[in-house]
């Protein structure tokens, strides 16, 4: 494997010697997502799975997983397509990427109580996705490994109808947050 920290697309193909390949994305939020990136890095240290992570401006510098800060939409789609599992903050773009690709999805929402966001709209969306069977929700990062091991692809749905419901739900959360 090439040097850690080099952009994934400069390192060549992801190895299939490990049990699964996880793709973690924290989106574009300023400050990154230290809690999630650190938890994934701790799991990568065990060597049971290969983890590729998009970490944005996360100040924590991973030592055990392959990471990059940002990529074009096209590159994000290629990397997510190659993954066995997608682990994401619960931002709409990251969630929609995984659902569109029908990838097993684990969501770890940024939480207000940890100062990761100004409100808990990601938690609201995560719980909605969990109830719909579209994602496994992780609120405590210590549960990340068990969640990834239990996640399955999202159930088949009428994509147009499902998309409308999901977009309406996201819009309701955003409009509620804008009123605060």
C-alpha positions in Angstrom: 0.0 0.0 0.0 1.2 3.5 -0.8 2.0 6.1 1.8 -0.8 6.9 4.2 -2.3 10.4 3.6 -1.8 10.4 -0.1 -4.9 10.9 -2.1 -6.6 7.6 -2.8 -6.6 8.0 -6.5 -2.8 8.4 -6.5 -2.3 5.1 -4.6 -3.7 2.7 -7.0 -6.5 0.2 -6.4 -7.9 -0.6 -3.0 -6.6 -4.0 -1.7 -9.1 -6.9 -1.5 -6.9 -8.7 1.0 -9.0 -7.4 3.9 -12.5 -8.6 4.8 -14.3 -5.4 3.6 -13.5 -2.1 2.2 -15.3 0.8 4.0 -15.6 4.2 2.5 -16.0 7.0 5.1 -17.1 10.5 4.1 -17.5 13.5 6.4 -18.8 15.9 3.7 -17.7 19.5 3.3 -18.5 20.8 6.8 -15.9 23.2 8.2 -13.9 21.6 10.9 -14.3 18.1 9.6 -15.5 15.4 12.0 -12.8 14.4 14.5 -15.0 11.9 16.5 -15.8 9.8 13.4 -12.4 10.0 11.7 -10.6 9.0 15.0 -13.0 6.1 15.6 -12.5 4.8 12.0 -8.7 5.2 12.4 -8.8 3.2 15.6 -10.7 0.4 13.7 -8.2 0.5 10.8 -5.4 0.0 13.3 -6.8 -3.5 13.9 -6.1 -4.4 10.3 -9.4 -6.3 9.7 -10.7 -4.0 7.1 -9.4 -1.4 4.7 -10.8 2.0 5.3 -10.7 4.9 2.8 -11.8 8.2 4.2 -12.7 11.6 2.8 -11.9 13.8 5.9 -12.4 17.4 4.7 -10.8 19.8 7.1 -10.7 17.4 10.1 -7.7 18.5 12.1 -7.0 14.9 13.4 -4.5 13.3 11.0 -5.3 9.5 10.6 -2.4 7.1 10.9 -4.0 3.8 9.9 -6.5 4.5 7.2 -6.1 5.8 3.7 -7.5 9.4 3.5 -7.9 12.5 1.4 -9.5 15.8 2.1 -11.7 16.6 -0.9 -12.6 15.2 -4.3 -14.8 16.0 -7.2 -18.3 14.5 -7.4 -17.1 12.1 -10.0 -14.2 10.8 -7.9 -16.5 10.4 -4.9 -18.9 8.3 -6.9 -16.0 6.1 -8.2 -14.7 5.6 -4.7 -18.1 4.9 -3.1 -18.9 2.5 -6.0 -15.9 0.4 -5.2 -16.7 0.2 -1.5 -18.5 -2.6 0.3 -20.0 -0.2 2.9 -20.4 3.6 3.1 -20.0 5.3 6.5 -21.1 8.9 6.4 -21.9 11.8 8.5 -25.6 12.4 8.1 -25.4 15.1 5.5 -27.9 15.0 2.7 -25.3 14.8 -0.1 -23.5 11.9 1.5 -26.6 10.0 2.3 -28.0 10.4 -1.2 -24.7 9.3 -2.7 -24.9 6.0 -0.8 -28.6 5.4 -1.4 -28.3 6.2 -5.1 -25.5 3.6 -5.4 -27.6 1.1 -3.2 -24.6 0.7 -0.8 -25.0 -0.5 2.7 -25.0 2.7 4.7 -24.0 3.5 8.3 -24.7 7.1 9.4 -22.9 8.8 12.2 -24.7 12.2 12.8 -22.8 15.2 14.0 -24.2 16.0 17.4 -24.9 19.4 19.0 -23.8 18.1 22.4 -20.3 17.6 21.1 -20.2 21.0 19.4 -20.1 19.2 16.0 -23.1 21.2 14.6 -25.3 24.0 15.7 -28.4 21.8 16.0 -29.3 18.1 15.8 -30.8 18.0 12.3 -28.4 15.3 11.3 -29.7 13.2 14.2 -33.2 13.7 13.1 -32.4 12.6 9.5 -30.4 9.7 10.8 -33.3 8.4 12.9 -35.7 8.8 9.9 -33.3 6.8 7.7 -33.0 4.1 10.4 -36.8 3.8 10.7 -37.0 3.5 6.9 -34.4 0.7 6.9 -32.2 2.8 4.7 -29.3 3.0 7.1 -27.9 1.8 10.4 -27.6 4.7 12.9 -24.6 5.1 15.1 -24.8 7.8 17.8 -21.9 6.4 19.9 -18.8 5.9 17.8 -17.9 2.9 20.0 -20.7 1.0 18.2 -19.2 1.7 14.7 -17.6 -1.7 14.1 -20.8 -3.6 15.2 -22.9 -1.4 13.0 -20.8 -1.9 9.9 -20.8 -5.7 10.5 -24.6 -5.7 10.7 -25.5 -3.3 7.9 -27.2 -4.6 4.8 -28.0 -2.9 1.4 -31.0 -0.6 1.6 -34.3 -2.3 0.7 -35.6 -1.9 -2.8 -38.0 1.0 -3.0 -39.9 2.9 -5.6 -37.0 5.3 -6.1 -39.1 8.2 -7.3 -41.6 8.0 -4.4 -38.8 7.3 -1.9 -36.8 10.2 -3.2 -39.8 12.6 -2.9 -40.4 11.5 0.7 -36.7 11.9 1.6 -36.4 15.3 0.0 -39.6 16.5 1.7 -38.3 15.3 5.0 -34.9 16.9 4.5 -36.6 20.2 3.5 -38.8 20.1 6.6 -35.7 19.7 8.8 -33.9 22.5 7.0 -36.8 24.9 7.2 -37.2 24.1 10.9 -33.5 24.8 11.5 -33.8 28.1 9.5 -36.5 29.3 11.9 -34.3 28.8 14.9 
